[in-house]
Amino acid sequence: MTGKSKASEGFRVDPIALEIMLNGLRSIADETYNALTRSAYSTNIKERKDHSTAVMDASGRLIAQAENSLPIHLSSMAGIMQALLQKYRRGEIQEGDIFVSNDPHVAGGSHLPDINLAQPVFANGKLLAFVCNIAHHADVGGMAPGSVAGGMTEIYQEGLRIPAVKLFDRGELVRDVFDILLLNVRVPEERRGDYNAQVAACKLGERRMQELVERHSAEMLERAFGDIIARTEKRLRDAVHAIPDGVYRYRDLMDDDGCGNLDIEIAVAVTVDGDRISFDFAGTAPQAAGNINSPFNASHATLCYVVKALVDPDAPNNQGVLNVCEMIAEPGSLVNCIAPAACAARANTCQRIVDVVIGALADAMPKAVVAAANGANTAAVFSGKHPDSDKSYLYIETIGGGFGGRATKDGTDGVQVHSTNTSNLPVEVMEAEYPLRVMRYELVQDSGGAGEHRGGLSIRRDVTPIGHVCTFSGQGERFRHQPWGLFGGEPAMAGRFALICPDGQIDVLPGKPSGVDVSAGTIISMQTAGGGGYGHPGNRSRDEVDEDVASGKFSTSFVNKHYRGCKKAGRPSGNRKRLDRRDS
């Protein structure tokens, strides 16, 4: 990544003024985020909030990210900036321009459905900054509706690849470009609305930045940009310094790549040396045939998330975080894929990156880490034609699951975890907008791992089409390898996809099904994984066990099996699985 910290040069802006300007920049990012939410057309953005916004400086460094932005988007917005600035000279970037891109191999993206927009901000004729946003479009073309189905083996099958190009040139829409974007997608009316929402968010951000310039001056803001980054980097490095020096290792396995290849390894060695931390993925599998590959930017953003979450959760998201996290990964590996690798389901791999880093640092930071969470962005895509209007529809969602148990409390039930924080799609919205009916939506009993602090429960969502045949595709993980527990905690229940026929027959589907026809009366059952337990189950208090049963979250048989002789909570004991001990 570009943009070295200037922490060693000292700060150039008064701390109080700097904080005021930082809050102003955060406010712009937050306001544009909310504007995009409220003006988008697709449920994936307006309801599930699968988007992010940010302010970047003129050299492409991340200055402020909206509070509710997705952690996995952290590096992607920096990625589009580097691609843009390499392609266009300063004199070619004009007021009123808006750039668009999505490609992970040539434009710094993380997967094709995430469409990036960036608009320059000028002050006194000089380029000062960019306002940027990313939104996950429900479809970008390709071989399968939703552009995220299993079985894709190269990026060309996943949808329209967009390099960094101008969507607006000096304030005027480049209609030929927009026509190409809309021609290559399903449900283009919805895509048009989402693009317009992103453009509106950019223009709002540009106006707000101009107001900030009038209040503080462009020169003061430029000095503040460097200080904001330097301050965050120093804060993170001070926190890293508290981790005991050493090399910490861990490995875990992806279920499969959707193309028949099983048990795909991710390995990491985390080196802590004073205030420096690096992550070496030597031993990780080569990039896969299927689309679980993760580009460098997505993997790096994930590392930034997990470091920040472990050492300083309240630190702001900006280039300073990116500067702290050094990533070493062989090009062409699963976590640093190269063209033409398919990477639509890169988020599942990023979730496993979180798990291996936490597993590696568990001994060094036992009070900060959590047991393995559901470990996936379990994706579900339904498409077809509405039986009443004959218009095409496309519904996409990622379904949450269990969060892992922690040193002081149980894991949370039914949530998105780690590097994504999208919302669920409410039943009322789904049934109002699509010809689909939710037959069951519930927490799964006994799905959290037993422990002194139990893991969170997973989610089951059963859906059937109304009056037509729809097509279902999915992307699941932790269906084969259960989320593990820590310090004697037990693993959680795995997830699954299943087809429930009208006669009651249940056909379990593969973890990454593609193009499954579902007729009216047939149910697609989507069940995610739970969270692992933390600490030995024997240390769980009897009151907590009784509450587990009384709440209906756990059965009597589960409790009798896992909590024999439980007592008042004590110190965690035991070792977690698949851990290579720290190297002295």
C-alpha positions as CSV (number, residue, x, y, z in Angstrom):
1,M,0.0,0.0,0.0
2,T,1.1,3.6,-0.6
3,G,1.3,6.4,1.9
4,K,4.0,6.1,4.5
5,S,3.3,7.5,8.0
6,K,4.9,10.7,9.0
7,A,4.7,9.9,12.7
8,S,8.4,10.5,13.2
9,E,8.0,14.1,11.9
10,G,5.6,15.1,14.7
11,F,2.2,16.6,14.4
12,R,1.6,19.8,12.5
13,V,-1.9,20.7,13.6
14,D,-3.2,21.7,17.0
15,P,-4.7,18.5,18.6
16,I,-8.1,20.2,19.3
17,A,-8.3,21.6,15.7
18,L,-7.3,18.2,14.4
19,E,-10.1,16.4,16.3
20,I,-12.6,18.9,15.0
21,M,-11.5,18.4,11.4
22,L,-11.5,14.6,11.8
23,N,-15.0,14.6,13.2
24,G,-16.0,16.8,10.2
25,L,-14.6,14.3,7.8
26,R,-16.2,11.4,9.6
27,S,-19.5,13.3,9.5
28,I,-19.2,13.5,5.7
29,A,-18.5,9.8,5.4
30,D,-21.5,9.0,7.6
31,E,-23.8,11.4,5.9
32,T,-23.0,10.0,2.4
33,Y,-23.4,6.5,3.8
34,N,-26.9,7.3,5.0
35,A,-27.8,9.0,1.8
36,L,-26.8,5.9,-0.2
37,T,-28.8,3.7,2.1
38,R,-31.9,5.8,1.8
39,S,-31.8,6.3,-2.0
40,A,-30.8,2.9,-3.2
41,Y,-33.2,0.6,-5.1
42,S,-32.1,-2.9,-4.2
43,T,-32.8,-4.6,-0.9
44,N,-29.2,-5.6,-0.6
45,I,-28.2,-1.9,-0.1
46,K,-31.3,-0.1,1.2
47,E,-32.2,-2.8,3.7
48,R,-29.1,-4.9,4.3
49,K,-26.7,-2.0,4.1
50,D,-24.0,-3.8,2.0
51,H,-22.1,-0.6,1.2
52,S,-19.3,1.7,2.5
53,T,-18.2,5.3,2.1
54,A,-15.0,7.1,2.7
55,V,-12.9,10.2,2.2
56,M,-9.4,9.8,0.6
57,D,-6.6,12.4,0.2
58,A,-5.2,13.4,-3.2
59,S,-2.5,10.7,-3.1
60,G,-5.1,7.9,-2.5
61,R,-4.6,7.5,1.3
62,L,-7.7,6.6,3.3
63,I,-8.5,9.5,5.7
64,A,-12.0,8.6,7.1
65,Q,-14.4,5.8,6.7
66,A,-18.1,5.8,7.7
67,E,-18.8,4.3,11.1
68,N,-21.1,1.6,9.6
69,S,-18.9,0.7,6.7
70,L,-17.8,-2.9,6.1
71,P,-14.3,-3.7,7.3
72,I,-13.7,-5.8,4.2
73,H,-14.1,-2.7,2.1
74,L,-11.2,-0.9,3.9
75,S,-8.5,-1.7,1.4
76,S,-10.8,-1.9,-1.6
77,M,-11.4,1.9,-1.6
78,A,-7.6,2.4,-1.4
79,G,-7.3,-0.1,-4.2
80,I,-9.5,1.9,-6.6
81,M,-7.5,5.0,-5.8
82,Q,-4.2,3.5,-6.7
83,A,-5.6,2.1,-9.9
84,L,-7.1,5.5,-10.8
85,L,-4.0,7.5,-10.0
86,Q,-1.8,5.1,-11.9
87,K,-4.0,5.4,-15.0
88,Y,-4.9,9.1,-15.0
89,R,-2.4,12.0,-14.6
90,R,-3.3,14.8,-12.3
91,G,-4.2,17.1,-15.3
92,E,-6.6,14.5,-16.6
93,I,-8.7,14.5,-13.4
94,Q,-11.2,17.3,-13.6
95,E,-13.9,18.9,-11.4
96,G,-17.2,17.0,-11.9
97,D,-15.5,13.7,-12.9
98,I,-16.8,10.5,-11.2
99,F,-14.8,7.3,-11.7
100,V,-16.2,3.7,-11.6
101,S,-14.5,0.4,-11.2
102,N,-14.9,-3.1,-9.8
103,D,-12.2,-5.4,-11.1
104,P,-10.0,-7.1,-8.4
105,H,-7.1,-7.8,-10.8
106,V,-6.6,-4.5,-12.5
107,A,-8.7,-1.9,-10.5
108,G,-8.0,-2.7,-6.8
109,G,-11.4,-4.2,-6.1
110,S,-12.2,-7.3,-4.1
111,H,-14.9,-9.0,-6.2
112,L,-17.0,-7.9,-9.1
113,P,-20.4,-7.2,-7.4
114,D,-18.7,-4.4,-5.3
115,I,-18.9,-1.4,-7.5
116,N,-16.6,1.5,-6.6
117,L,-17.2,5.1,-7.3
118,A,-14.8,8.0,-6.7
119,Q,-15.3,11.8,-7.2
120,P,-12.4,14.3,-6.9
121,V,-12.7,17.4,-4.7
122,F,-10.9,20.5,-5.8
123,A,-10.0,23.6,-3.8
124,N,-8.7,26.8,-5.6
125,G,-8.2,24.7,-8.7
126,K,-6.0,22.1,-7.0
127,L,-6.9,18.5,-6.3
128,L,-7.5,18.1,-2.6
129,A,-9.3,14.8,-1.9
130,F,-11.7,12.2,-3.2
131,V,-15.1,11.1,-1.9
132,C,-15.6,7.4,-2.5
133,N,-18.2,4.7,-2.0
134,I,-18.7,1.0,-2.6
135,A,-22.0,-0.8,-3.1
136,H,-22.6,-4.5,-3.5
137,H,-24.9,-4.8,-6.6
138,A,-27.2,-7.8,-6.5
139,D,-26.0,-8.8,-10.0
140,V,-23.1,-7.8,-12.4
141,G,-23.9,-10.4,-15.0
142,G,-21.9,-13.5,-15.6
143,M,-22.9,-17.2,-15.8
144,A,-25.3,-17.2,-12.8
145,P,-27.8,-14.8,-11.3
146,G,-26.3,-12.8,-8.5
147,S,-22.8,-13.4,-9.8
148,V,-21.7,-15.4,-6.7
149,A,-22.7,-19.0,-7.5
150,G,-20.3,-21.9,-7.0
151,G,-18.7,-23.6,-10.0
152,M,-17.1,-20.5,-11.5
153,T,-13.5,-21.1,-12.4
154,E,-12.3,-17.8,-13.9
155,I,-13.1,-14.1,-13.4
156,Y,-14.7,-13.9,-16.9
157,Q,-17.6,-16.1,-15.7
158,E,-18.4,-13.9,-12.8
159,G,-19.6,-10.8,-14.5
160,L,-18.7,-7.5,-16.1
161,R,-15.1,-6.4,-15.4
162,I,-14.8,-2.7,-15.0
163,P,-11.4,-1.0,-15.0
164,A,-11.0,2.5,-13.6
165,V,-12.9,4.6,-16.1
166,K,-14.9,7.9,-16.1
167,L,-18.6,7.5,-15.6
168,F,-19.0,11.3,-15.4
169,D,-16.6,13.6,-17.4
170,R,-16.6,17.2,-16.0
171,G,-20.1,16.7,-14.7
172,E,-21.6,15.0,-17.8
173,L,-22.7,11.4,-17.8
174,V,-20.6,9.3,-20.2
175,R,-23.6,7.6,-21.6
176,D,-21.8,5.0,-23.6
177,V,-20.1,3.7,-20.5
178,F,-23.4,3.6,-18.5
179,D,-25.1,1.8,-21.4
180,I,-22.4,-0.9,-21.2
181,L,-22.8,-1.2,-17.5
182,L,-26.6,-1.7,-17.7
183,L,-26.6,-4.0,-20.8
184,N,-24.5,-6.6,-19.1
185,V,-26.6,-7.1,-15.9
186,R,-29.9,-8.7,-14.9
187,V,-32.7,-6.4,-13.7
188,P,-31.0,-3.3,-15.2
189,E,-33.7,-1.0,-13.8
190,E,-32.6,-1.9,-10.3
191,R,-29.0,-1.5,-11.2
192,R,-29.7,2.0,-12.7
193,G,-31.3,3.1,-9.4
194,D,-28.4,1.8,-7.3
195,Y,-25.8,3.6,-9.6
196,N,-27.8,6.8,-9.3
197,A,-27.8,6.5,-5.5
198,Q,-24.0,6.1,-5.5
199,V,-23.6,9.1,-7.8
200,A,-25.8,11.1,-5.5
201,A,-23.7,10.1,-2.5
202,C,-20.6,11.2,-4.3
203,K,-22.0,14.6,-5.2
204,L,-23.3,15.1,-1.6
205,G,-19.8,14.3,-0.3
206,E,-18.2,16.8,-2.7
207,R,-20.5,19.5,-1.5
208,R,-19.8,18.8,2.1
209,M,-16.1,18.8,1.5
210,Q,-16.3,22.2,-0.1
211,E,-18.1,23.4,3.0
212,L,-15.3,22.0,5.2
213,V,-12.7,23.8,3.0
214,E,-14.5,27.1,3.6
215,R,-14.5,26.5,7.3
216,H,-10.8,25.4,7.7
217,S,-9.0,26.1,4.4
218,A,-7.5,23.6,2.0
219,E,-4.0,24.0,3.4
220,M,-5.1,23.2,6.9
221,L,-7.0,20.1,5.8
222,E,-4.0,18.8,3.8
223,R,-1.8,19.1,7.0
224,A,-4.6,17.4,9.0
225,F,-4.7,14.5,6.6
226,G,-1.1,13.5,7.4
227,D,-1.6,14.0,11.1
228,I,-4.7,11.9,11.2
229,I,-2.9,9.0,9.6
230,A,0.2,9.4,11.7
231,R,-1.8,9.6,15.0
232,T,-3.7,6.5,14.2
233,E,-0.6,4.6,13.2
234,K,1.2,5.6,16.4
235,R,-1.9,4.6,18.4
236,L,-2.0,1.1,16.8
237,R,1.7,0.5,17.1
238,D,1.6,1.4,20.8
239,A,-1.1,-1.2,21.2
240,V,0.8,-3.8,19.2
241,H,3.8,-3.2,21.5
242,A,1.8,-4.7,24.4
243,I,1.6,-8.1,22.6
244,P,4.5,-10.4,23.8
245,D,7.2,-10.7,21.1
246,G,7.3,-14.0,19.3
247,V,6.1,-16.0,16.3
248,Y,2.6,-17.4,16.5
249,R,1.3,-20.0,14.1
250,Y,-2.1,-21.5,13.2
251,R,-3.7,-23.3,10.3
252,D,-7.3,-24.1,9.3
253,L,-9.1,-25.5,6.3
254,M,-11.7,-24.2,3.9
255,D,-14.4,-26.8,3.2
256,D,-14.2,-26.8,-0.6
257,D,-13.9,-24.5,-3.6
258,G,-17.2,-25.4,-5.3
259,C,-15.4,-27.4,-7.9
260,G,-14.8,-30.7,-6.1
261,N,-11.6,-29.7,-4.2
262,L,-11.8,-30.3,-0.5
263,D,-9.9,-29.2,2.6
264,I,-8.0,-26.2,1.3
265,E,-5.4,-24.9,3.8
266,I,-4.8,-21.5,5.1
267,A,-1.7,-21.1,7.3
268,V,-0.3,-18.1,9.0
269,A,2.8,-17.1,11.0
270,V,2.2,-13.9,13.0
271,T,5.4,-12.2,14.0
272,V,5.4,-9.6,16.7
273,D,8.5,-7.5,17.3
274,G,8.1,-4.5,19.4
275,D,5.5,-2.2,17.7
276,R,5.7,-4.2,14.4
277,I,3.4,-7.0,13.4
278,S,3.5,-9.0,10.2
279,F,1.5,-11.9,8.8
280,D,3.2,-14.5,6.6
281,F,0.9,-16.9,4.8
282,A,3.6,-19.3,3.6
283,G,2.1,-22.8,3.5
284,T,-1.3,-21.5,2.4
285,A,-2.7,-23.4,-0.6
286,P,-2.3,-22.1,-4.2
287,Q,-5.3,-20.2,-5.6
288,A,-8.2,-22.5,-6.1
289,A,-10.0,-23.7,-9.2
290,G,-13.3,-22.3,-7.7
291,N,-14.2,-18.8,-6.7
292,I,-13.1,-18.7,-3.1
293,N,-9.9,-16.9,-4.0
294,S,-9.2,-13.6,-2.2
295,P,-7.3,-10.7,-3.8
296,F,-4.6,-9.0,-1.8
297,N,-6.7,-6.0,-1.0
298,A,-9.5,-8.1,0.5
299,S,-7.1,-10.2,2.6
300,H,-5.2,-7.1,3.7
301,A,-8.4,-5.4,4.8
302,T,-9.3,-8.4,6.8
303,L,-5.9,-8.3,8.6
304,C,-6.5,-4.7,9.4
305,Y,-9.9,-5.5,10.9
306,V,-8.6,-8.3,13.1
307,V,-5.6,-6.4,14.4
308,K,-7.8,-3.4,15.2
309,A,-10.5,-5.6,16.9
310,L,-7.9,-7.3,19.1
311,V,-5.7,-4.4,20.1
312,D,-7.7,-1.2,19.8
313,P,-11.3,-1.5,18.6
314,D,-12.0,2.2,19.0
315,A,-9.2,3.4,16.7
316,P,-10.4,5.2,13.6
317,N,-10.3,3.4,10.2
318,N,-7.8,5.1,8.0
319,Q,-4.4,4.7,6.3
320,G,-2.7,4.4,9.6
321,V,-4.3,1.0,10.2
322,L,-3.3,-0.2,6.8
323,N,0.3,1.0,7.4
324,V,0.6,-1.1,10.6
325,C,-0.4,-4.5,9.1
326,E,2.3,-6.0,7.0
327,M,1.0,-8.9,4.8
328,I,3.3,-11.4,3.1
329,A,1.7,-13.8,0.7
330,E,2.9,-15.5,-2.4
331,P,1.2,-14.1,-5.6
332,G,-1.0,-16.9,-6.9
333,S,-2.0,-18.2,-3.5
334,L,-5.5,-18.5,-2.1
335,V,-5.1,-15.2,-0.1
336,N,-3.3,-13.3,-2.9
337,C,-4.8,-14.5,-6.1
338,I,-3.9,-13.3,-9.6
339,A,-5.8,-13.2,-12.9
340,P,-7.8,-14.9,-14.1
341,A,-8.7,-16.3,-10.6
342,A,-12.4,-16.3,-9.7
343,C,-13.1,-14.6,-6.4
344,A,-16.8,-13.9,-6.1
345,A,-16.9,-15.8,-2.7
346,R,-13.7,-14.2,-1.3
347,A,-15.6,-13.1,1.8
348,N,-15.7,-16.7,3.1
349,T,-12.0,-17.0,2.7
350,C,-11.6,-13.7,4.5
351,Q,-13.6,-15.0,7.4
352,R,-11.2,-17.9,7.7
353,I,-8.3,-15.5,7.6
354,V,-9.8,-13.9,10.8
355,D,-10.0,-17.4,12.4
356,V,-6.4,-18.3,11.7
357,V,-5.1,-15.0,13.0
358,I,-7.2,-15.3,16.2
359,G,-6.1,-18.9,16.6
360,A,-2.5,-17.9,16.3
361,L,-2.7,-15.1,18.8
362,A,-4.9,-16.9,21.3
363,D,-2.1,-17.8,23.7
364,A,-0.6,-14.3,23.5
365,M,-4.0,-12.5,24.0
366,P,-6.4,-15.0,25.8
367,K,-8.6,-12.2,27.1
368,A,-9.0,-10.5,23.7
369,V,-9.7,-13.4,21.4
370,V,-12.9,-15.3,20.7
371,A,-13.6,-18.9,19.6
372,A,-14.3,-19.5,16.0
373,A,-17.5,-17.9,14.7
374,N,-19.8,-19.2,12.0
375,G,-16.9,-18.5,9.6
376,A,-18.8,-17.6,6.5
377,N,-20.9,-15.1,4.6
378,T,-23.5,-17.7,3.8
379,A,-24.9,-16.4,0.5
380,A,-28.3,-17.2,-0.9
381,V,-29.5,-16.1,-4.4
382,F,-33.1,-16.6,-5.7
383,S,-34.0,-15.5,-9.2
384,G,-36.9,-16.0,-11.6
385,K,-39.9,-14.2,-13.0
386,H,-42.8,-12.8,-10.9
387,P,-45.9,-14.9,-11.6
388,D,-48.1,-11.9,-11.6
389,S,-46.1,-9.4,-13.7
390,D,-43.7,-11.7,-15.6
391,K,-40.9,-9.3,-14.6
392,S,-37.5,-10.7,-13.6
393,Y,-36.4,-10.5,-10.0
394,L,-33.3,-11.3,-8.2
395,Y,-33.0,-11.6,-4.4
396,I,-29.6,-11.9,-2.7
397,E,-28.7,-12.2,1.0
398,T,-25.9,-13.3,3.2
399,I,-27.2,-15.0,6.4
400,G,-25.6,-14.6,9.8
401,G,-24.8,-17.2,12.3
402,G,-23.2,-17.8,15.7
403,F,-20.4,-15.7,17.2
404,G,-17.8,-17.4,19.3
405,G,-17.6,-17.5,23.1
406,R,-15.3,-15.0,24.8
407,A,-13.3,-14.8,27.9
408,T,-16.1,-12.9,29.8
409,K,-19.3,-13.7,28.1
410,D,-21.2,-16.1,25.7
411,G,-21.1,-15.7,22.0
412,T,-23.9,-13.7,20.3
413,D,-26.7,-15.6,18.6
414,G,-27.6,-15.1,14.9
415,V,-25.3,-12.2,13.8
416,Q,-23.0,-11.3,10.9
417,V,-19.5,-11.7,12.2
418,H,-16.0,-10.1,11.8
419,S,-15.2,-8.6,8.4
420,T,-18.8,-7.9,7.4
421,N,-21.6,-6.2,9.3
422,T,-24.6,-6.3,7.0
423,S,-28.1,-6.6,8.3
424,N,-30.6,-9.3,7.6
425,L,-33.4,-8.9,5.2
426,P,-36.7,-8.6,7.2
427,V,-39.3,-11.2,6.3
428,E,-41.9,-8.5,5.6
429,V,-39.6,-6.9,3.1
430,M,-38.7,-10.1,1.3
431,E,-42.3,-11.2,1.0
432,A,-43.5,-7.7,-0.1
433,E,-40.8,-7.3,-2.9
434,Y,-40.4,-10.9,-4.1
435,P,-42.7,-13.9,-4.9
436,L,-41.2,-15.8,-2.1
437,R,-42.5,-17.0,1.3
438,V,-40.5,-17.6,4.4
439,M,-41.7,-20.8,6.0
440,R,-39.3,-20.8,8.9
441,Y,-36.9,-18.3,10.4
442,E,-35.3,-19.2,13.7
443,L,-32.3,-19.8,15.9
444,V,-31.1,-23.4,15.7
445,Q,-31.3,-25.3,19.0
446,D,-28.0,-26.8,20.2
447,S,-25.9,-25.1,17.5
448,G,-23.5,-23.2,19.7
449,G,-20.5,-24.9,21.1
450,A,-20.5,-25.8,24.8
451,G,-18.1,-24.0,27.0
452,E,-17.6,-22.0,30.2
453,H,-19.0,-19.3,27.8
454,R,-21.0,-21.0,25.1
455,G,-21.0,-20.1,21.5
456,G,-23.8,-18.3,19.8
457,L,-26.6,-20.0,18.0
458,S,-26.9,-20.3,14.2
459,I,-29.8,-19.3,11.9
460,R,-32.2,-21.4,9.9
461,R,-34.2,-19.7,7.1
462,D,-36.6,-21.8,4.9
463,V,-37.9,-20.2,1.7
464,T,-40.3,-21.4,-0.9
465,P,-41.3,-19.8,-4.2
466,I,-45.0,-18.8,-4.8
467,G,-46.6,-19.8,-8.1
468,H,-43.5,-20.3,-10.1
469,V,-40.2,-22.1,-10.4
470,C,-37.2,-20.1,-9.2
471,T,-33.5,-20.8,-9.4
472,F,-31.3,-21.0,-6.2
473,S,-27.6,-20.7,-5.9
474,G,-25.6,-20.6,-2.7
475,Q,-22.2,-20.1,-1.1
476,G,-21.7,-21.8,2.2
477,E,-18.7,-22.5,4.5
478,R,-18.2,-24.2,7.9
479,F,-20.5,-26.9,6.5
480,R,-17.7,-29.5,6.6
481,H,-15.3,-28.1,9.2
482,Q,-17.1,-27.0,12.4
483,P,-16.2,-23.7,14.1
484,W,-13.7,-24.6,16.8
485,G,-13.7,-23.8,20.5
486,L,-10.9,-22.3,22.6
487,F,-9.3,-23.4,25.9
488,G,-11.4,-26.5,26.2
489,G,-14.5,-25.1,24.6
490,E,-16.4,-27.4,22.2
491,P,-16.9,-26.9,18.5
492,A,-20.2,-25.6,17.1
493,M,-22.7,-27.2,14.8
494,A,-21.9,-27.0,11.1
495,G,-24.2,-25.5,8.6
496,R,-26.0,-27.0,5.6
497,F,-28.2,-26.3,2.6
498,A,-31.1,-28.7,2.0
499,L,-34.0,-29.2,-0.4
500,I,-37.2,-30.2,1.4
501,C,-39.7,-31.7,-1.1
502,P,-43.5,-31.6,-0.7
503,D,-43.5,-35.3,0.3
504,G,-41.1,-34.5,3.2
505,Q,-38.0,-36.0,1.5
506,I,-34.9,-34.0,2.5
507,D,-32.0,-33.8,0.0
508,V,-28.9,-32.2,1.4
509,L,-27.2,-30.0,-1.2
510,P,-23.5,-29.3,-1.6
511,G,-22.0,-26.3,0.2
512,K,-21.8,-24.3,-3.0
513,P,-24.8,-25.2,-5.1
514,S,-25.5,-23.5,-8.4
515,G,-28.6,-23.3,-10.6
516,V,-30.9,-25.4,-8.5
517,D,-34.5,-25.3,-9.8
518,V,-37.1,-25.0,-7.0
519,S,-40.8,-25.4,-7.7
520,A,-43.7,-24.0,-5.7
521,G,-44.2,-26.2,-2.6
522,T,-40.5,-27.1,-2.4
523,I,-38.5,-25.5,0.3
524,I,-34.8,-24.4,0.3
525,S,-33.6,-24.7,3.9
526,M,-30.5,-22.6,4.7
527,Q,-28.8,-23.2,8.0
528,T,-25.6,-21.5,9.0
529,A,-22.9,-22.6,11.5
530,G,-22.9,-21.7,15.2
531,G,-20.0,-20.3,17.2
532,G,-17.5,-22.3,19.2
533,G,-17.3,-22.4,23.0
534,Y,-14.7,-20.7,25.2
535,G,-13.3,-22.5,28.3
536,H,-14.1,-25.9,29.6
537,P,-17.8,-26.7,29.8
538,G,-17.3,-28.0,33.4
539,N,-16.6,-24.4,34.5
540,R,-20.0,-23.1,33.4
541,S,-22.3,-22.1,36.3
542,R,-25.3,-24.2,37.0
543,D,-27.5,-21.1,36.8
544,E,-26.3,-20.4,33.2
545,V,-26.9,-24.0,32.2
546,D,-30.4,-23.9,33.6
547,E,-31.1,-20.7,31.7
548,D,-29.8,-22.4,28.5
549,V,-32.5,-25.0,28.8
550,A,-35.3,-22.7,30.0
551,S,-34.7,-20.4,27.1
552,G,-35.1,-23.3,24.6
553,K,-31.8,-22.5,23.0
554,F,-30.3,-25.8,24.3
555,S,-32.0,-29.2,24.8
556,T,-31.8,-31.3,28.0
557,S,-30.0,-34.0,26.1
558,F,-27.3,-31.5,24.9
559,V,-26.8,-30.2,28.5
560,N,-26.6,-33.7,29.9
561,K,-23.9,-34.6,27.3
562,H,-21.7,-31.5,27.6
563,Y,-22.2,-30.1,31.1
564,R,-21.9,-33.0,33.5
565,G,-20.7,-31.8,36.8
566,C,-20.7,-28.2,35.9
567,K,-20.0,-25.7,38.7
568,K,-19.4,-22.1,39.4
569,A,-17.3,-20.5,36.6
570,G,-13.5,-20.8,37.0
571,R,-10.4,-20.3,35.0
572,P,-10.4,-21.7,31.4
573,S,-8.3,-24.8,31.0
574,G,-7.2,-27.2,28.3
575,N,-5.8,-26.5,24.8
576,R,-7.5,-25.6,21.6
577,K,-7.3,-27.8,18.6
578,R,-5.0,-27.4,15.5
579,L,-2.6,-25.0,17.2
580,D,1.1,-24.9,16.7
581,R,2.7,-23.6,19.8
582,R,4.5,-20.3,19.9
583,D,8.1,-20.3,18.7
584,S,10.4,-18.7,21.3
